[in-house]
């Protein structure tokens, strides 16, 4: 089930890192490639805080 929280930025495998030259790099550490905060993939594994929000709203977490 897709929901408003389903995006890379809310996944436990998402890593945001500052570049030395400025700006940010966003990576999926599980898949090993750069991503964007708004991308969505079927392998999404929500962070604990997001799972809690989903349960409160009556959604499943996957």
C-alpha positions in Angstrom: 0.0 0.0 0.0 1.4 3.4 -1.0 1.0 6.2 1.5 2.1 9.7 2.0 5.1 8.7 4.0 6.4 6.2 1.4 9.6 7.8 0.1 13.3 7.3 0.4 13.7 10.0 3.0 11.6 8.1 5.5 13.3 4.7 4.9 15.8 3.3 7.5 18.3 2.7 4.7 18.4 6.4 3.6 21.6 8.3 4.3 22.0 12.1 3.9 25.6 13.4 3.9 27.0 16.8 3.3 29.5 17.2 0.5 32.8 18.9 1.3 32.1 21.3 -1.6 28.6 22.1 -0.3 25.3 20.5 -1.1 24.1 17.1 -0.1 24.4 13.5 -1.2 21.5 11.2 -0.6 22.2 7.4 -0.7 20.4 4.2 -0.2 22.9 2.2 1.9 21.1 -1.0 1.2 21.0 -0.7 -2.5 24.3 1.2 -2.7 23.4 4.1 -5.0 22.5 7.7 -4.9 18.8 8.5 -4.7 16.6 11.5 -4.0 14.4 12.2 -1.0 11.2 11.8 -2.9 11.9 8.6 -4.8 9.9 5.5 -3.9 10.9 1.9 -4.2 9.1 -1.4 -3.3 12.0 -2.3 -0.9 11.0 0.7 1.4 11.5 -0.2 5.1 10.1 2.7 7.2 12.0 4.2 10.1 10.6 3.4 13.5 9.0 6.8 13.9 7.2 6.4 10.5 6.0 2.9 11.4 4.5 4.4 14.6 2.7 7.1 12.6 1.4 4.5 10.2 0.0 2.3 13.0 -1.7 5.3 14.6 -3.3 6.2 11.2 -4.4 2.6 10.7 -2.1 1.7 7.9 0.3 -1.3 7.5 4.0 -0.3 7.5 4.8 -1.8 4.1 
